Amino acid sequence: MAAEEKNIVLEVIDLSVGYLAKKSTIEVAKNIYLKVEKGELVGLVGANGVGKSTLLRTLANMQPKLKGEILFSGKNIENFTSLELAQQLSIVLTDPPASKNLSVLELVSLGRQPHTNWMGTFSEKDNKEITFAISATQIENIQHKKCFELSDGQLQRVMIARALAQDTSIIFLDEPTTHLDLYHRAYILKLLKNLAKKTEKTILFSTHEIDLAIQLTDKMIVMDKQEVFYDSPCNLIEAKRFDVLFPPETIEFDGKTGRFLIRG
């Protein structure tokens, strides 16, 4: 196997995503091809309603695909048991944790569930992974606080720490900067960038922060109403893939600065 193929963590072949209704199939996006490598930070962007969450949920096996193949480290997603998939993939959704009465340490520790024995006893490795996740997300000073005491930005870091403690090769995040101010949006995305580089985990996240994603990601998935494109931010800018995301009479993309501008 070529070295490049060994580094492919997620491969998507001719994927179609959407919904199965009673009498019809609602297709949201089709002809999706991806090859995501180990340690890459990948941003998934597009206008509201274009299907970002649908694609992310399908990749995570949270809803059925309409067509195509999804492979994790060369193995078809359909051939994973639930436990095996939980050891391969961790997910951070926009939903708040089920119980905010848990302490930060308790919530992060839940990430080890796919790896513990039937009694839920933590091994030395489990404790090391939990400690590393807390340190890597810089939440040592709040680890004994209850989750209901945290700000939105702090809670998002805790949720990322839980996913990190799960010790999977790939992490999916759905809109990780929702409800955060500009500083914390930039902080979270920069944290994800540093984590991908430091841990060599592949991190794929959907976001409305297209300007920030262009600056920080290794690759981007750009969804419009007709097609899905996957490449480096520079190549996508050169191919003018961002120019058609929004109505040009309202918002235009400046390829020189990599930013969106509101037209007067």
C-alpha positions as CSV (number, residue, x, y, z in Angstrom):
1,M,0.0,0.0,0.0
2,A,1.4,3.4,-0.9
3,A,2.3,5.8,1.9
4,E,-0.3,8.2,0.8
5,E,-3.1,5.6,1.0
6,K,-1.9,4.6,4.5
7,N,-2.6,8.2,5.6
8,I,-6.2,8.2,4.3
9,V,-8.4,8.2,7.4
10,L,-11.7,9.0,5.7
11,E,-12.6,8.2,2.1
12,V,-16.0,9.0,0.5
13,I,-16.9,7.6,-2.9
14,D,-19.8,8.8,-5.0
15,L,-21.9,9.7,-1.9
16,S,-25.4,11.0,-2.0
17,V,-27.1,12.3,1.2
18,G,-30.6,13.3,2.0
19,Y,-33.8,11.9,3.6
20,L,-36.0,8.9,3.0
21,A,-39.6,10.0,3.0
22,K,-42.6,7.7,3.0
23,K,-43.2,7.9,-0.8
24,S,-40.1,9.7,-2.0
25,T,-36.4,10.3,-1.5
26,I,-35.2,13.9,-0.9
27,E,-31.7,14.3,-2.2
28,V,-29.7,17.1,-0.6
29,A,-26.3,16.6,-2.2
30,K,-24.7,14.0,-4.5
31,N,-21.5,13.0,-6.3
32,I,-19.4,13.6,-3.2
33,Y,-15.8,12.4,-3.2
34,L,-13.4,12.9,-0.4
35,K,-10.0,11.7,0.7
36,V,-9.1,13.1,4.1
37,E,-5.7,12.4,5.5
38,K,-4.3,11.8,9.0
39,G,-3.8,15.0,11.0
40,E,-5.7,17.3,8.7
41,L,-8.1,20.0,9.8
42,V,-11.0,20.2,7.4
43,G,-13.8,22.8,7.4
44,L,-17.2,22.1,5.9
45,V,-18.9,25.3,4.7
46,G,-21.9,26.5,2.7
47,A,-25.0,28.7,3.0
48,N,-27.8,27.9,5.5
49,G,-29.9,25.0,4.4
50,V,-27.5,23.6,1.9
51,G,-27.0,20.4,3.8
52,K,-23.9,20.7,5.9
53,S,-25.4,19.0,9.0
54,T,-27.0,16.3,6.7
55,L,-23.6,15.5,5.3
56,L,-21.9,15.5,8.7
57,R,-24.6,13.3,10.2
58,T,-24.4,10.8,7.3
59,L,-20.6,10.6,7.6
60,A,-21.0,9.9,11.3
61,N,-23.6,7.1,10.5
62,M,-26.3,9.0,12.4
63,Q,-28.5,8.8,9.4
64,P,-28.5,6.5,6.4
65,K,-26.8,7.5,3.1
66,L,-28.7,7.4,-0.1
67,K,-25.9,6.1,-2.2
68,G,-22.1,5.5,-2.2
69,E,-19.5,4.4,0.2
70,I,-17.9,5.8,3.4
71,L,-14.7,4.2,4.5
72,F,-12.7,4.8,7.7
73,S,-9.1,3.6,7.4
74,G,-10.1,1.6,4.4
75,K,-13.0,-0.2,6.1
76,N,-16.6,0.4,5.0
77,I,-18.7,2.1,7.7
78,E,-21.4,-0.6,7.2
79,N,-18.9,-3.2,8.5
80,F,-18.3,-1.5,11.9
81,T,-20.2,-2.5,15.0
82,S,-21.4,0.4,17.1
83,L,-18.6,-0.1,19.6
84,E,-15.9,-0.3,16.8
85,L,-17.2,2.9,15.3
86,A,-17.1,4.6,18.7
87,Q,-13.4,3.7,18.9
88,Q,-12.8,5.1,15.4
89,L,-15.0,8.3,15.5
90,S,-16.0,10.8,18.1
91,I,-18.6,13.5,17.6
92,V,-19.3,16.9,19.1
93,L,-22.8,18.2,18.4
94,T,-24.4,21.5,19.1
95,D,-26.8,19.9,21.6
96,P,-25.9,20.6,25.3
97,P,-24.8,17.6,27.5
98,A,-27.7,15.6,28.9
99,S,-26.8,16.5,32.4
100,K,-25.1,19.8,33.3
101,N,-24.9,18.6,36.9
102,L,-21.9,16.5,36.0
103,S,-18.5,18.0,36.8
104,V,-16.1,18.8,34.0
105,L,-13.9,15.9,34.9
106,E,-16.9,13.5,34.9
107,L,-18.1,14.7,31.5
108,V,-14.6,14.4,30.0
109,S,-14.3,10.9,31.5
110,L,-17.4,9.8,29.6
111,G,-15.2,9.8,26.5
112,R,-13.5,6.6,27.7
113,Q,-16.8,4.6,27.7
114,P,-16.0,2.8,24.4
115,H,-12.7,1.6,25.9
116,T,-13.6,0.5,29.5
117,N,-14.5,-3.0,30.6
118,W,-18.1,-4.0,31.5
119,M,-17.7,-2.6,35.0
120,G,-16.6,0.8,33.7
121,T,-13.3,0.6,35.6
122,F,-10.6,3.0,34.4
123,S,-7.2,1.6,33.6
124,E,-4.0,3.6,33.8
125,K,-4.3,4.3,30.0
126,D,-7.8,5.6,30.5
127,N,-6.6,8.0,33.2
128,K,-3.7,9.2,31.0
129,E,-6.1,9.9,28.1
130,I,-8.4,11.9,30.4
131,T,-5.5,13.9,31.8
132,F,-4.1,14.6,28.4
133,A,-7.5,15.8,27.0
134,I,-7.9,18.2,29.9
135,S,-4.4,19.5,29.5
136,A,-4.6,19.8,25.7
137,T,-7.8,21.9,25.9
138,Q,-6.5,24.0,28.8
139,I,-9.4,23.3,31.2
140,E,-7.4,22.2,34.2
141,N,-8.6,25.2,36.2
142,I,-12.2,24.3,35.8
143,Q,-12.1,20.5,35.9
144,H,-13.9,20.4,39.2
145,K,-16.6,22.8,38.4
146,K,-20.2,21.7,37.4
147,C,-21.0,22.1,33.8
148,F,-23.9,24.4,34.5
149,E,-21.4,26.9,35.9
150,L,-19.5,27.2,32.7
151,S,-19.7,29.8,29.9
152,D,-20.6,28.7,26.4
153,G,-16.9,28.9,25.4
154,Q,-15.7,26.9,28.4
155,L,-18.4,24.2,27.8
156,Q,-17.4,23.9,24.2
157,R,-13.8,23.2,25.2
158,V,-15.1,20.6,27.7
159,M,-17.0,18.9,24.9
160,I,-13.9,18.9,22.7
161,A,-11.9,17.4,25.6
162,R,-14.5,14.6,25.9
163,A,-14.1,13.8,22.2
164,L,-10.3,13.9,22.6
165,A,-10.4,11.6,25.6
166,Q,-12.3,9.1,23.4
167,D,-8.9,8.7,21.5
168,T,-10.4,8.2,18.0
169,S,-8.5,8.8,14.8
170,I,-11.1,11.3,13.6
171,I,-13.3,13.9,15.3
172,F,-16.4,15.5,13.8
173,L,-17.8,18.7,15.1
174,D,-21.1,20.3,14.1
175,E,-20.9,24.1,14.3
176,P,-18.5,24.2,17.3
177,T,-18.5,28.1,17.4
178,T,-22.3,28.5,17.7
179,H,-23.3,31.2,20.3
180,L,-19.7,32.3,20.8
181,D,-18.3,35.8,20.4
182,L,-15.6,36.6,17.9
183,Y,-12.7,36.0,20.3
184,H,-14.0,32.6,21.4
185,R,-14.8,31.6,17.8
186,A,-11.3,32.2,16.8
187,Y,-10.0,30.6,20.0
188,I,-11.9,27.3,19.4
189,L,-10.9,27.0,15.7
190,K,-7.3,27.8,16.6
191,L,-7.5,25.1,19.3
192,L,-8.8,22.6,16.7
193,K,-5.9,23.5,14.4
194,N,-3.3,23.0,17.2
195,L,-4.9,19.7,18.3
196,A,-4.9,18.3,14.8
197,K,-1.2,19.2,14.5
198,K,-0.2,18.0,17.9
199,T,-2.2,14.7,18.1
200,E,-2.3,13.9,14.4
201,K,-6.0,13.3,14.7
202,T,-8.1,14.2,11.8
203,I,-10.7,16.9,12.7
204,L,-13.6,17.8,10.4
205,F,-16.0,20.5,11.4
206,S,-19.0,22.4,9.9
207,T,-19.0,26.1,10.4
208,H,-20.4,29.5,9.3
209,E,-17.0,31.1,10.0
210,I,-15.8,30.8,6.4
211,D,-13.2,33.6,6.7
212,L,-11.6,31.9,9.7
213,A,-11.8,28.4,8.1
214,I,-10.0,29.7,5.1
215,Q,-7.2,31.0,7.3
216,L,-6.8,27.9,9.5
217,T,-7.8,24.7,7.7
218,D,-5.7,22.4,5.6
219,K,-8.7,21.4,3.4
220,M,-12.3,22.6,2.9
221,I,-15.5,21.1,1.8
222,V,-17.6,23.7,0.0
223,M,-21.2,22.9,-0.6
224,D,-23.5,24.9,-2.9
225,K,-26.9,24.0,-4.3
226,Q,-25.4,22.2,-7.3
227,E,-22.1,20.6,-6.2
228,V,-19.7,19.7,-3.4
229,F,-16.0,20.7,-3.8
230,Y,-13.1,19.5,-1.8
231,D,-9.6,21.0,-1.9
232,S,-7.1,23.3,-0.1
233,P,-8.4,26.9,0.6
234,C,-5.9,28.4,-1.8
235,N,-7.1,26.1,-4.7
236,L,-10.7,26.7,-3.9
237,I,-10.2,30.5,-4.0
238,E,-8.4,30.2,-7.3
239,A,-11.2,28.1,-8.7
240,K,-13.7,30.8,-7.4
241,R,-15.7,28.3,-5.4
242,F,-16.5,30.8,-2.7
243,D,-17.8,33.4,-5.1
244,V,-21.1,31.7,-5.7
245,L,-22.0,30.8,-2.1
246,F,-24.1,34.0,-1.5
247,P,-26.1,36.4,-3.7
248,P,-23.5,38.7,-5.3
249,E,-25.7,41.8,-4.9
250,T,-25.5,41.4,-1.1
251,I,-22.2,39.7,-0.4
252,E,-19.1,39.3,-2.5
253,F,-15.9,37.4,-2.0
254,D,-12.5,39.1,-2.2
255,G,-10.1,36.4,-3.5
256,K,-7.1,38.6,-2.6
257,T,-7.9,38.8,1.1
258,G,-9.9,35.6,1.4
259,R,-12.8,37.5,3.0
260,F,-16.4,38.2,2.4
261,L,-17.5,41.8,2.0
262,I,-21.0,43.3,2.3
263,R,-21.9,45.4,-0.7
264,G,-23.3,48.8,-0.2
